[in-house]
Amino acid sequence: LQVLEVIAEKRDGITVSAVSERVGLNVSTVHHLITTMVHRGYLTQVSRTRGYALGRKLNELLEMSERESDPAVLLGADLKALGDRLGHGVQFAVLSDTSLLTKLSLPSDDDVVAEPDEVEKMSALHATATGKAVLAWIPDTELVRVISANGLTAYTPKTITTLSGLVEELRLVRRGKYAVDDEEFSEGIVCIGSTIREGAGAVIGSISVTVSAERATEEYRQYLIREMIGAANTFSNKLRDLKS
């Protein structure tokens, strides 16, 4: 491990003799260790003069680790089960720099509602349930940065297009613990979302359910709101337990 750490510090490569001096082992021992790691893909020989550098295997392990800790992977089966139970399409999204990135979009076989374009949604945080569920909990300075980067485009006559209007909407999201896209991004489509956290801590992302506007009666909305808040709490607790 010491040999690996020393080589990791030298991105352009380091010779066996230099590694030997750094770790305090004789050259033949270091050469044997390095040969084994080259064979297994953890190191690669850059050249005879420059020596050795990190190999592809470490990147593969890192990618595997990131996939296993990705909330989209950890919550994928639970989100699908939620969508199947509700009979509607469901989504999981995160804030990536200033963009809304939908990491999971699971349509329903029972309720075919045309999902909005995911690329267009990336800059429509103010007009989507997943976007508002995230924006409601970020610092004011970050909110201003996100809105400055994306603007407040009017997608339908119901879209919120003023900063003051959005700030008031986000206040209601925090108070109610849910967000609603009431035909604000696409006419005829209503989405209800809630925030995913690390337990009660930092915001990880948000989930939402999609339903046609004609089905979204006040009574049915209240049912979906309760379901989404409950699911968000369950998912948040699951991520907290997995990381503890």
One Martini backbone bead per residue (centre of mass of N, CA, C, O) as a GRO file, in nm:
protein
  244
    1LEU     BB    1   0.056   0.063  -0.019
    2GLN     BB    2   0.297   0.253  -0.014
    3VAL     BB    3   0.373   0.220  -0.306
    4LEU     BB    4   0.105   0.323  -0.422
    5GLU     BB    5   0.114   0.607  -0.289
    6VAL     BB    6   0.376   0.704  -0.417
    7ILE     BB    7   0.285   0.673  -0.715
    8ALA     BB    8   0.031   0.860  -0.694
    9GLU     BB    9   0.207   1.130  -0.660
   10LYS     BB   10   0.323   1.037  -0.962
   11ARG     BB   11   0.183   1.091  -1.262
   12ASP     BB   12   0.454   1.064  -1.454
   13GLY     BB   13   0.624   0.887  -1.275
   14ILE     BB   14   0.826   0.617  -1.114
   15THR     BB   15   1.089   0.463  -0.999
   16VAL     BB   16   1.205   0.200  -0.825
   17SER     BB   17   1.434   0.346  -0.671
   18ALA     BB   18   1.258   0.577  -0.564
   19VAL     BB   19   1.061   0.403  -0.408
   20SER     BB   20   1.269   0.264  -0.227
   21GLU     BB   21   1.353   0.524  -0.077
   22ARG     BB   22   1.068   0.609   0.032
   23VAL     BB   23   0.993   0.313   0.185
   24GLY     BB   24   1.248   0.131   0.278
   25LEU     BB   25   1.310  -0.072   0.041
   26ASN     BB   26   1.428  -0.291  -0.153
   27VAL     BB   27   1.441  -0.319  -0.489
   28SER     BB   28   1.342  -0.615  -0.523
   29THR     BB   29   1.080  -0.584  -0.361
   30VAL     BB   30   0.955  -0.355  -0.525
   31HIS     BB   31   0.961  -0.500  -0.798
   32HIS     BB   32   0.773  -0.729  -0.716
   33LEU     BB   33   0.526  -0.557  -0.640
   34ILE     BB   34   0.497  -0.407  -0.910
   35THR     BB   35   0.461  -0.651  -1.095
   36THR     BB   36   0.198  -0.746  -0.969
   37MET     BB   37   0.035  -0.474  -1.020
   38VAL     BB   38   0.063  -0.481  -1.324
   39HIS     BB   39  -0.073  -0.757  -1.373
   40ARG     BB   40  -0.352  -0.642  -1.218
   41GLY     BB   41  -0.374  -0.310  -1.308
   42TYR     BB   42  -0.268  -0.091  -1.086
   43LEU     BB   43  -0.027  -0.069  -1.284
   44THR     BB   44   0.198   0.117  -1.509
   45GLN     BB   45   0.424   0.141  -1.769
   46VAL     BB   46   0.558   0.415  -1.911
   47SER     BB   47   0.881   0.378  -1.883
   48ARG     BB   48   1.209   0.326  -1.827
   49THR     BB   49   1.263   0.624  -1.714
   50ARG     BB   50   0.970   0.687  -1.561
   51GLY     BB   51   0.821   0.419  -1.503
   52TYR     BB   52   0.542   0.438  -1.282
   53ALA     BB   53   0.179   0.412  -1.276
   54LEU     BB   54  -0.136   0.426  -1.266
   55GLY     BB   55  -0.402   0.216  -1.324
   56ARG     BB   56  -0.721   0.111  -1.430
   57LYS     BB   57  -0.826  -0.045  -1.176
   58LEU     BB   58  -0.881   0.195  -0.987
   59ASN     BB   59  -1.109   0.320  -1.158
   60GLU     BB   60  -1.295   0.075  -1.145
   61LEU     BB   61  -1.332   0.078  -0.836
   62LEU     BB   62  -1.443   0.365  -0.815
   63GLU     BB   63  -1.693   0.320  -0.995
   64MET     BB   64  -1.816   0.098  -0.822
   65SER     BB   65  -1.846   0.266  -0.564
   66GLU     BB   66  -2.026   0.492  -0.684
   67ARG     BB   67  -2.261   0.310  -0.770
   68GLU     BB   68  -2.323   0.192  -0.479
   69SER     BB   69  -2.370   0.512  -0.366
   70ASP     BB   70  -2.595   0.575  -0.554
   71PRO     BB   71  -2.913   0.677  -0.512
   72ALA     BB   72  -3.026   0.565  -0.782
   73VAL     BB   73  -2.949   0.272  -0.704
   74LEU     BB   74  -3.063   0.245  -0.408
   75LEU     BB   75  -3.373   0.355  -0.514
   76GLY     BB   76  -3.482   0.210  -0.766
   77ALA     BB   77  -3.674  -0.014  -0.653
   78ASP     BB   78  -3.847   0.173  -0.472
   79LEU     BB   79  -3.949   0.362  -0.696
   80LYS     BB   80  -4.087   0.147  -0.866
   81ALA     BB   81  -4.283   0.054  -0.644
   82LEU     BB   82  -4.424   0.324  -0.618
   83GLY     BB   83  -4.527   0.346  -0.911
   84ASP     BB   84  -4.689   0.080  -0.908
   85ARG     BB   85  -4.879   0.159  -0.673
   86LEU     BB   86  -4.985   0.433  -0.808
   87GLY     BB   87  -4.987   0.426  -1.137
   88HIS     BB   88  -4.722   0.607  -1.200
   89GLY     BB   89  -4.493   0.815  -1.283
   90VAL     BB   90  -4.144   0.840  -1.185
   91GLN     BB   91  -3.886   1.046  -1.013
   92PHE     BB   92  -3.525   1.129  -1.004
   93ALA     BB   93  -3.346   1.419  -0.879
   94VAL     BB   94  -3.069   1.651  -0.931
   95LEU     BB   95  -2.824   1.882  -0.848
   96SER     BB   96  -2.605   2.002  -1.118
   97ASP     BB   97  -2.504   2.267  -1.022
   98THR     BB   98  -2.748   2.434  -1.236
   99SER     BB   99  -2.883   2.153  -1.289
  100LEU     BB  100  -3.139   1.928  -1.376
  101LEU     BB  101  -3.099   1.579  -1.296
  102THR     BB  102  -3.237   1.297  -1.433
  103LYS     BB  103  -3.177   0.967  -1.310
  104LEU     BB  104  -3.491   0.886  -1.291
  105SER     BB  105  -3.739   0.739  -1.527
  106LEU     BB  106  -4.061   0.583  -1.448
  107PRO     BB  107  -4.290   0.456  -1.618
  108SER     BB  108  -4.626   0.367  -1.677
  109ASP     BB  109  -4.836   0.112  -1.790
  110ASP     BB  110  -5.121   0.232  -1.680
  111ASP     BB  111  -5.011   0.549  -1.717
  112VAL     BB  112  -5.004   0.729  -2.010
  113VAL     BB  113  -4.769   0.987  -1.985
  114ALA     BB  114  -4.610   1.235  -2.127
  115GLU     BB  115  -4.292   1.303  -2.095
  116PRO     BB  116  -4.089   1.536  -2.057
  117ASP     BB  117  -3.814   1.685  -2.156
  118GLU     BB  118  -3.508   1.638  -2.002
  119VAL     BB  119  -3.337   1.866  -2.123
  120GLU     BB  120  -3.536   2.099  -2.065
  121LYS     BB  121  -3.548   2.047  -1.749
  122MET     BB  122  -3.259   2.139  -1.661
  123SER     BB  123  -3.372   2.467  -1.674
  124ALA     BB  124  -3.668   2.398  -1.497
  125LEU     BB  125  -3.688   2.432  -1.178
  126HIS     BB  126  -3.934   2.646  -1.149
  127ALA     BB  127  -4.143   2.421  -1.320
  128THR     BB  128  -4.077   2.183  -1.117
  129ALA     BB  129  -4.102   1.959  -0.864
  130THR     BB  130  -3.809   1.870  -0.835
  131GLY     BB  131  -3.685   2.153  -0.843
  132LYS     BB  132  -3.841   2.287  -0.602
  133ALA     BB  133  -3.759   2.070  -0.385
  134VAL     BB  134  -3.461   2.178  -0.396
  135LEU     BB  135  -3.464   2.495  -0.390
  136ALA     BB  136  -3.597   2.527  -0.100
  137TRP     BB  137  -3.298   2.422   0.050
  138ILE     BB  138  -3.116   2.631  -0.055
  139PRO     BB  139  -2.926   2.881  -0.060
  140ASP     BB  140  -2.969   3.198  -0.170
  141THR     BB  141  -2.707   3.218  -0.339
  142GLU     BB  142  -2.766   2.957  -0.500
  143LEU     BB  143  -3.036   3.036  -0.618
  144VAL     BB  144  -2.934   3.279  -0.781
  145ARG     BB  145  -2.736   3.116  -0.954
  146VAL     BB  146  -2.941   2.930  -1.089
  147ILE     BB  147  -3.127   3.152  -1.209
  148SER     BB  148  -2.908   3.302  -1.370
  149ALA     BB  149  -2.841   3.052  -1.556
  150ASN     BB  150  -3.165   2.983  -1.647
  151GLY     BB  151  -3.393   3.137  -1.560
  152LEU     BB  152  -3.767   3.225  -1.625
  153THR     BB  153  -3.925   3.044  -1.812
  154ALA     BB  154  -4.212   3.026  -2.015
  155TYR     BB  155  -4.408   2.733  -2.077
  156THR     BB  156  -4.666   2.847  -1.946
  157PRO     BB  157  -4.918   3.040  -1.807
  158LYS     BB  158  -4.826   2.906  -1.505
  159THR     BB  159  -4.553   3.010  -1.489
  160ILE     BB  160  -4.299   3.114  -1.298
  161THR     BB  161  -4.134   3.456  -1.368
  162THR     BB  162  -4.054   3.543  -1.070
  163LEU     BB  163  -3.865   3.572  -0.797
  164SER     BB  164  -4.084   3.639  -0.588
  165GLY     BB  165  -4.269   3.403  -0.668
  166LEU     BB  166  -4.064   3.177  -0.609
  167VAL     BB  167  -4.004   3.237  -0.313
  168GLU     BB  168  -4.296   3.187  -0.220
  169GLU     BB  169  -4.315   2.896  -0.323
  170LEU     BB  170  -4.075   2.785  -0.149
  171ARG     BB  171  -4.206   2.844   0.121
  172LEU     BB  172  -4.439   2.638   0.079
  173VAL     BB  173  -4.260   2.392   0.047
  174ARG     BB  174  -4.137   2.397   0.331
  175ARG     BB  175  -4.406   2.386   0.488
  176GLY     BB  176  -4.532   2.119   0.328
  177LYS     BB  177  -4.311   1.915   0.194
  178TYR     BB  178  -4.395   2.010  -0.105
  179ALA     BB  179  -4.431   1.995  -0.468
  180VAL     BB  180  -4.584   2.177  -0.752
  181ASP     BB  181  -4.676   2.102  -1.093
  182ASP     BB  182  -4.929   2.310  -1.243
  183GLU     BB  183  -4.882   2.321  -1.554
  184GLU     BB  184  -4.580   2.471  -1.584
  185PHE     BB  185  -4.435   2.286  -1.815
  186SER     BB  186  -4.704   2.113  -1.895
  187GLU     BB  187  -4.982   2.077  -2.043
  188GLY     BB  188  -5.175   1.835  -1.861
  189ILE     BB  189  -4.948   1.834  -1.623
  190VAL     BB  190  -4.890   1.683  -1.301
  191CYS     BB  191  -4.664   1.739  -1.023
  192ILE     BB  192  -4.529   1.562  -0.731
  193GLY     BB  193  -4.296   1.659  -0.473
  194SER     BB  194  -3.996   1.553  -0.284
  195THR     BB  195  -3.745   1.542  -0.050
  196ILE     BB  196  -3.408   1.426  -0.039
  197ARG     BB  197  -3.217   1.302   0.238
  198GLU     BB  198  -2.978   1.280   0.492
  199GLY     BB  199  -3.214   1.231   0.651
  200ALA     BB  200  -3.211   1.559   0.805
  201GLY     BB  201  -3.016   1.680   0.605
  202ALA     BB  202  -2.888   1.695   0.326
  203VAL     BB  203  -2.954   1.748   0.003
  204ILE     BB  204  -2.988   1.518  -0.272
  205GLY     BB  205  -3.300   1.543  -0.377
  206SER     BB  206  -3.583   1.421  -0.578
  207ILE     BB  207  -3.929   1.337  -0.601
  208SER     BB  208  -4.184   1.224  -0.844
  209VAL     BB  209  -4.519   1.256  -0.976
  210THR     BB  210  -4.723   1.170  -1.262
  211VAL     BB  211  -5.022   1.347  -1.381
  212SER     BB  212  -5.305   1.415  -1.504
  213ALA     BB  213  -5.506   1.686  -1.482
  214GLU     BB  214  -5.786   1.531  -1.486
  215ARG     BB  215  -5.696   1.354  -1.221
  216ALA     BB  216  -5.618   1.623  -1.042
  217THR     BB  217  -5.774   1.633  -0.792
  218GLU     BB  218  -5.784   1.742  -0.477
  219GLU     BB  219  -5.806   1.463  -0.347
  220TYR     BB  220  -5.577   1.325  -0.513
  221ARG     BB  221  -5.352   1.515  -0.435
  222GLN     BB  222  -5.351   1.453  -0.131
  223TYR     BB  223  -5.274   1.163  -0.165
  224LEU     BB  224  -5.002   1.209  -0.316
  225ILE     BB  225  -4.870   1.385  -0.106
  226ARG     BB  226  -4.860   1.174   0.119
  227GLU     BB  227  -4.697   0.964  -0.041
  228MET     BB  228  -4.442   1.141  -0.105
  229ILE     BB  229  -4.363   1.215   0.181
  230GLY     BB  230  -4.334   0.926   0.284
  231ALA     BB  231  -4.124   0.831   0.076
  232ALA     BB  232  -3.906   1.043   0.135
  233ASN     BB  233  -3.859   0.956   0.427
  234THR     BB  234  -3.784   0.663   0.370
  235PHE     BB  235  -3.546   0.717   0.176
  236SER     BB  236  -3.378   0.892   0.368
  237ASN     BB  237  -3.344   0.674   0.589
  238LYS     BB  238  -3.204   0.466   0.412
  239LEU     BB  239  -2.952   0.635   0.342
  240ARG     BB  240  -2.864   0.678   0.632
  241ASP     BB  241  -2.831   0.375   0.711
  242LEU     BB  242  -2.621   0.301   0.483
  243LYS     BB  243  -2.404   0.528   0.600
  244SER     BB  244  -2.384   0.417   0.916
   0.00000   0.00000   0.00000
